[in-house]
Amino acid sequence: MLGRVRKSCVRFLNAVRADLNDGRDKRTHNLFEAAAAYVSACAEDDQERIDEAAGWVSPEALSFGVNELACRAVIALARERDESPRAVARTLLGLPAA
């Protein structure tokens, strides 16, 4: 519960900071940039970067981008390993073979 409240507050503060930005970074981020930054920050356990990337796009867009990144990563690994995407996904999640 507190985690959800914290995430909401962080997103709000990031939005306010973006509005207060003095023109240094007017560039907008697309959902794939946000997803890549978010996932890499999660992998490195960098909470500050996680919060920053989460503020770039809506939560729905971020979710879509993360899903697309996961699909592409599993497909790339499956091709590299010459395995099915299902087998690779189960292996990455530590699940037994189906």
C-alpha positions in Angstrom: 0.0 0.0 0.0 2.7 2.5 1.0 4.7 1.5 -2.1 1.8 2.6 -4.4 1.4 5.8 -2.5 5.1 6.5 -2.8 5.1 5.8 -6.6 2.1 8.1 -7.1 3.9 10.9 -5.2 7.1 10.4 -7.1 5.2 10.5 -10.4 3.5 13.7 -9.3 6.7 15.3 -8.2 8.4 14.3 -11.4 5.6 15.9 -13.4 5.9 19.1 -11.3 9.6 19.2 -11.8 9.2 18.8 -15.5 6.8 21.8 -15.5 9.3 23.8 -13.6 12.2 22.9 -15.8 13.8 26.1 -17.1 14.1 25.0 -20.7 17.2 22.9 -20.4 15.5 19.7 -21.5 12.4 20.3 -23.7 12.9 16.9 -25.5 10.0 14.5 -25.0 10.7 10.8 -24.5 8.8 8.1 -26.4 7.4 5.0 -24.7 10.2 2.8 -25.9 12.9 5.1 -24.5 11.0 5.1 -21.2 10.7 1.3 -21.2 14.4 0.8 -22.0 15.5 3.3 -19.3 13.0 1.8 -16.8 14.0 -1.8 -17.4 17.7 -1.1 -17.3 17.4 0.9 -14.1 15.4 -1.9 -12.6 18.1 -4.4 -13.6 20.7 -2.1 -11.9 18.4 -1.5 -8.9 18.7 2.3 -9.4 15.6 3.7 -7.8 16.3 7.3 -8.9 16.5 6.3 -12.6 13.4 4.1 -12.2 11.4 7.0 -10.8 12.7 9.3 -13.6 11.8 6.9 -16.4 8.4 6.2 -14.9 7.6 9.9 -15.1 8.4 10.2 -18.8 5.2 8.6 -20.0 1.9 7.4 -18.6 1.8 4.2 -16.6 -0.2 2.5 -19.4 2.4 3.5 -22.1 5.2 2.4 -19.9 3.5 -1.0 -19.3 3.1 -1.4 -23.1 6.7 -0.5 -23.7 8.0 -2.9 -21.1 5.9 -5.6 -22.5 7.2 -4.9 -26.1 10.8 -4.9 -24.8 10.2 -8.2 -23.0 8.8 -9.8 -26.2 11.7 -8.6 -28.3 14.3 -9.7 -25.8 12.8 -13.2 -25.5 12.6 -13.5 -29.3 16.2 -12.4 -29.7 17.4 -14.8 -27.0 15.4 -17.6 -28.5 17.0 -17.0 -31.9 20.5 -16.8 -30.3 20.0 -20.0 -28.4 18.1 -21.8 -31.2 15.2 -22.5 -28.7 11.5 -21.6 -28.7 10.5 -18.3 -27.1 8.4 -20.3 -24.6 11.4 -22.3 -23.5 13.5 -19.2 -23.1 10.9 -17.3 -21.2 10.4 -20.2 -18.8 14.2 -20.5 -18.3 14.5 -16.8 -17.6 11.8 -17.0 -15.0 13.3 -20.2 -13.4 10.2 -22.3 -14.3 10.5 -26.0 -15.1 10.3 -27.0 -18.8 6.7 -27.4 -19.9 
